[in-house]
Amino acid sequence: MSRSSAAGTLAYARDTRGPIGKARGFLIFLTGSLLLGGSVIFCNFLQMLTLLIRPFSSGVFRIANRKIAGTWWKACVIWMENVVRVKVDFTGDDLPPDENAIVFSNHQQMPDILVLMALAAPKGRLGDLKWFVKEVLKYVPGIGWGMLFLDCLFVKREWTADRQRIEATFKKYRDARIPFWLISFVESTRITPAKLAKAQEFARKRGLYIPQRVLVPRSRGFIASVEGLGELADSVYDVTIAFEGGIPSLYQYLAGVTPRVAVHVKRFLRAELPATEIGLADWLAKRFVEKDERLVQFQKSGSLEIR
């Protein structure tokens, strides 16, 4: 059974280009990997130098790391737009450039991360991206080491082990008034046909909406973010990502297999969200029902806007 038919709903990208197109894509991938991969190690070196500043000013230390990370992430976005030439179409709410936000998105493959960078870039918020990432990543040179300098949240995906660490990080955000776009993939994992089938069975047994292109969201991390950040979070951004031609692997995306990405954004003021944990969980579940409907619509019409 193929990946695209296992759950009957997911479509994955295929490289249908001829030999010349595939060779060009490989060269783009290889060049980008060498340039961007090499430069991120240099960024690690610069970040380590900022440790000399930290004893004198934690604020200047954070500003320096924000600039370093933002510059590298901006280079990634420029490479995607001008060399790989992936077209990213945004619909939905326009986002103000100067507010703190909790950002959640559907999670399909690693290119989702690059798409979220493209969302943050025109708003000048690349250096403020904070990610929920696996704890093991902090031992990985490059991206992992870089995130250590950015107050990202390294989690084990075990709530009893993660809760205290998350709360301590959010307290740091509040105390230091650290600007942020906090990125959270609330499905907790990338979607696959097997995981989708399990999510559908879970929803069926509990009488919930049966998703076709998303997993059932896990609400505890989202609730902890809303409550832990409090009034420091101005808004919540609900982001839906869809890839024309099917879900690409990271290699396919960097090699130019994906011609277009559709991104739909809905902005909700933090003050308008429910005040209780049950209310927040129900609110998040409804957002994923709508997200699923948008993705179904996209496969039919190429648009994430529900008409």
C-alpha positions as CSV (number, residue, x, y, z in Angstrom):
1,M,0.0,0.0,0.0
2,S,1.5,3.4,-1.0
3,R,1.9,6.2,1.4
4,S,-0.7,8.3,-0.4
5,S,-3.4,5.6,-0.2
6,A,-2.7,4.1,3.3
7,A,-5.2,6.5,4.9
8,G,-6.9,7.4,1.7
9,T,-6.2,11.1,2.1
10,L,-2.5,12.2,2.1
11,A,-0.7,13.0,-1.1
12,Y,3.1,13.2,-1.3
13,A,5.2,15.0,-3.7
14,R,6.8,13.3,-6.7
15,D,9.6,14.6,-8.8
16,T,8.3,14.3,-12.4
17,R,11.0,16.5,-13.9
18,G,13.3,15.1,-16.6
19,P,17.0,14.3,-16.0
20,I,18.1,17.9,-16.6
21,G,15.5,19.2,-14.1
22,K,16.5,16.6,-11.5
23,A,20.2,17.3,-12.0
24,R,19.6,21.1,-11.6
25,G,17.6,20.4,-8.4
26,F,20.3,18.3,-6.9
27,L,22.9,21.0,-7.6
28,I,20.7,23.6,-5.9
29,F,20.2,21.3,-2.9
30,L,23.9,20.6,-2.7
31,T,25.0,24.2,-3.0
32,G,22.4,25.4,-0.5
33,S,23.4,22.7,2.0
34,L,27.0,23.6,1.8
35,L,26.5,27.4,1.9
36,L,23.8,27.5,4.6
37,G,25.1,24.5,6.5
38,G,28.6,26.0,6.6
39,S,27.4,29.5,7.6
40,V,25.3,28.2,10.5
41,I,28.4,26.8,12.1
42,F,30.0,30.3,11.7
43,C,26.9,31.7,13.4
44,N,27.5,29.3,16.3
45,F,31.0,30.7,16.6
46,L,29.6,34.3,16.8
47,Q,27.0,33.2,19.3
48,M,29.7,31.7,21.5
49,L,31.5,35.1,21.4
50,T,28.4,36.7,22.8
51,L,28.9,34.8,26.0
52,L,31.6,37.5,26.8
53,I,28.8,40.0,26.8
54,R,26.3,38.1,29.0
55,P,27.9,38.8,32.4
56,F,27.6,42.6,31.7
57,S,24.2,42.8,29.9
58,S,21.8,39.9,29.3
59,G,19.7,42.3,27.2
60,V,22.5,43.1,24.8
61,F,23.4,39.3,24.8
62,R,19.9,38.5,23.6
63,I,19.8,41.3,21.1
64,A,23.1,40.1,19.6
65,N,21.8,36.5,19.3
66,R,18.5,37.7,17.8
67,K,20.5,39.5,15.1
68,I,22.7,36.5,14.4
69,A,19.8,34.1,14.2
70,G,17.6,36.5,12.2
71,T,20.4,37.1,9.7
72,W,20.9,33.3,9.0
73,W,17.2,32.6,8.8
74,K,16.7,35.5,6.5
75,A,19.5,34.0,4.2
76,C,17.4,30.7,4.2
77,V,14.3,32.6,3.1
78,I,16.2,34.5,0.4
79,W,17.6,31.2,-0.9
80,M,14.1,29.6,-1.0
81,E,12.6,32.6,-2.8
82,N,15.3,33.5,-5.3
83,V,17.3,30.3,-5.9
84,V,14.9,27.4,-5.2
85,R,12.1,29.7,-6.4
86,V,9.3,28.4,-4.3
87,K,6.3,30.7,-4.5
88,V,4.6,31.2,-1.1
89,D,1.1,32.6,-1.3
90,F,-0.4,34.1,1.9
91,T,-4.1,34.5,2.6
92,G,-6.1,35.5,5.6
93,D,-5.3,38.1,8.3
94,D,-2.4,40.5,7.9
95,L,-0.1,40.3,10.9
96,P,1.2,43.4,12.8
97,P,5.0,43.4,13.1
98,D,5.3,44.4,16.7
99,E,3.3,42.0,18.8
100,N,4.2,38.8,20.7
101,A,2.3,35.8,19.5
102,I,1.8,32.1,20.0
103,V,1.9,30.4,16.6
104,F,0.5,27.0,15.9
105,S,0.4,25.1,12.6
106,N,-0.3,21.8,11.0
107,H,2.9,19.7,10.7
108,Q,3.5,17.6,7.6
109,Q,7.3,17.6,7.0
110,M,10.4,19.6,7.7
111,P,9.7,22.2,5.0
112,D,6.9,23.5,7.3
113,I,9.7,25.2,9.3
114,L,11.0,27.0,6.2
115,V,7.5,28.1,5.4
116,L,7.0,29.6,8.9
117,M,10.3,31.5,8.4
118,A,8.8,32.9,5.2
119,L,5.8,34.1,7.2
120,A,8.0,35.8,9.9
121,A,10.5,37.4,7.5
122,P,8.5,40.3,6.1
123,K,7.3,41.2,9.6
124,G,10.9,41.4,10.9
125,R,10.4,38.7,13.4
126,L,12.8,36.0,12.3
127,G,15.2,36.7,15.2
128,D,12.2,36.3,17.6
129,L,11.2,32.8,16.6
130,K,11.1,30.5,19.6
131,W,10.5,26.8,19.0
132,F,9.3,23.7,20.9
133,V,12.0,21.2,19.9
134,K,13.2,17.8,21.0
135,E,15.7,17.9,23.8
136,V,18.2,15.8,21.9
137,L,18.5,18.6,19.3
138,K,20.4,20.9,21.7
139,Y,23.4,18.6,21.3
140,V,23.5,19.0,17.5
141,P,25.9,21.6,16.1
142,G,24.4,24.3,13.9
143,I,20.6,24.6,14.4
144,G,20.6,22.9,17.8
145,W,23.4,24.9,19.4
146,G,22.0,28.0,17.9
147,M,18.6,27.5,19.6
148,L,20.3,27.2,23.0
149,F,21.2,30.8,22.7
150,L,17.7,31.8,21.8
151,D,15.7,30.6,24.8
152,C,13.9,28.0,22.8
153,L,12.1,25.2,24.6
154,F,13.8,21.8,24.6
155,V,11.2,19.1,25.6
156,K,11.2,15.4,26.1
157,R,7.5,15.1,25.1
158,E,6.8,13.7,28.6
159,W,4.5,16.2,30.3
160,T,5.7,15.5,33.9
161,A,9.3,16.0,32.8
162,D,8.6,19.0,30.6
163,R,6.2,21.1,32.6
164,Q,8.6,22.6,35.1
165,R,11.1,23.4,32.4
166,I,8.4,25.1,30.2
167,E,7.1,27.1,33.1
168,A,10.6,28.3,34.0
169,T,11.3,29.4,30.4
170,F,8.0,31.3,30.3
171,K,8.9,33.0,33.6
172,K,12.2,34.1,31.9
173,Y,10.2,35.5,29.0
174,R,7.9,37.5,31.4
175,D,10.6,38.7,33.7
176,A,13.0,39.9,30.9
177,R,10.1,41.0,28.5
178,I,11.6,38.9,25.8
179,P,9.9,39.4,22.4
180,F,8.7,36.2,20.7
181,W,6.8,34.3,18.1
182,L,6.4,31.0,19.9
183,I,6.1,28.2,17.3
184,S,4.2,25.1,18.4
185,F,3.2,22.0,16.3
186,V,0.4,21.0,18.6
187,E,-0.1,17.7,16.7
188,S,3.2,16.8,18.5
189,T,4.5,14.9,15.5
190,R,4.6,15.0,11.7
191,I,1.6,13.5,10.0
192,T,2.0,10.1,8.2
193,P,-0.7,7.8,6.8
194,A,-0.2,5.4,9.8
195,K,-0.4,8.2,12.4
196,L,-3.5,9.6,10.6
197,A,-5.2,6.2,10.7
198,K,-4.6,6.1,14.4
199,A,-5.9,9.6,14.9
200,Q,-9.0,8.7,12.9
201,E,-9.6,5.6,15.0
202,F,-9.0,7.7,18.2
203,A,-11.6,10.3,17.1
204,R,-14.1,7.6,16.0
205,K,-14.0,5.9,19.4
206,R,-14.6,9.2,21.2
207,G,-17.2,10.6,18.9
208,L,-15.0,13.4,17.7
209,Y,-14.6,14.9,14.3
210,I,-12.7,12.5,12.1
211,P,-9.8,14.3,10.5
212,Q,-8.7,13.7,6.9
213,R,-5.4,15.7,6.7
214,V,-4.5,16.6,10.2
215,L,-4.0,14.8,13.5
216,V,-6.0,15.3,16.7
217,P,-4.2,18.3,18.5
218,R,-2.7,17.8,21.9
219,S,-3.8,20.7,24.0
220,R,-1.7,20.5,27.1
221,G,1.3,22.4,25.6
222,F,-0.9,25.0,24.0
223,I,-2.8,25.6,27.3
224,A,0.5,25.9,29.2
225,S,1.7,28.4,26.6
226,V,-1.5,30.6,26.8
227,E,-1.6,30.5,30.6
228,G,2.2,30.6,31.2
229,L,2.8,33.6,28.9
230,G,-0.3,35.4,30.2
231,E,-0.7,39.0,29.0
232,L,2.8,39.0,27.5
233,A,1.2,37.1,24.5
234,D,-0.8,39.6,22.5
235,S,-2.3,37.2,20.0
236,V,-2.5,33.6,18.8
237,Y,-1.9,32.9,15.1
238,D,-3.5,29.8,13.5
239,V,-1.4,28.9,10.5
240,T,-2.5,26.3,7.8
241,I,0.2,25.1,5.3
242,A,-0.5,23.3,2.1
243,F,2.0,22.2,-0.6
244,E,1.0,22.2,-4.2
245,G,1.8,18.8,-5.8
246,G,1.8,17.0,-2.4
247,I,3.8,17.0,0.8
248,P,7.5,17.2,0.0
249,S,10.5,15.8,1.9
250,L,13.2,18.3,2.9
251,Y,15.3,17.3,0.0
252,Q,12.4,17.7,-2.5
253,Y,11.6,21.1,-1.1
254,L,15.3,22.3,-1.3
255,A,15.6,20.8,-4.8
256,G,12.7,22.8,-6.2
257,V,10.2,20.0,-6.6
258,T,7.4,22.1,-4.9
259,P,6.2,25.0,-7.1
260,R,4.0,26.7,-4.7
261,V,3.0,26.7,-1.0
262,A,-0.3,28.1,0.2
263,V,-0.4,29.6,3.7
264,H,-3.6,30.8,5.5
265,V,-3.4,32.8,8.7
266,K,-6.0,33.6,11.3
267,R,-5.2,36.0,14.1
268,F,-7.0,35.8,17.4
269,L,-6.4,38.3,20.3
270,R,-5.2,36.6,23.4
271,A,-7.8,38.4,25.5
272,E,-10.6,36.9,23.4
273,L,-9.6,33.3,24.0
274,P,-11.5,31.1,26.6
275,A,-10.4,31.5,30.2
276,T,-10.6,27.9,31.3
277,E,-8.5,24.9,30.3
278,I,-11.5,23.0,29.0
279,G,-12.5,26.0,27.0
280,L,-9.0,26.4,25.5
281,A,-8.9,22.7,24.6
282,D,-12.3,22.9,22.9
283,W,-11.2,26.1,21.1
284,L,-8.1,24.4,19.8
285,A,-10.0,21.4,18.6
286,K,-12.4,23.6,16.6
287,R,-9.4,25.3,14.9
288,F,-8.2,21.9,13.7
289,V,-11.6,21.0,12.4
290,E,-11.5,24.2,10.3
291,K,-7.9,23.6,9.4
292,D,-8.8,20.1,8.1
293,E,-11.6,21.6,6.0
294,R,-9.2,24.1,4.5
295,L,-6.8,21.3,3.5
296,V,-9.6,19.3,2.0
297,Q,-10.6,22.4,0.1
298,F,-7.1,22.9,-1.1
299,Q,-6.8,19.5,-2.7
300,K,-10.0,20.3,-4.7
301,S,-9.4,23.9,-5.7
302,G,-5.8,24.8,-4.8
303,S,-7.0,27.4,-2.3
304,L,-7.1,27.4,1.5
305,E,-9.9,29.9,1.6
306,I,-13.2,28.3,2.4
307,R,-16.0,29.7,0.3
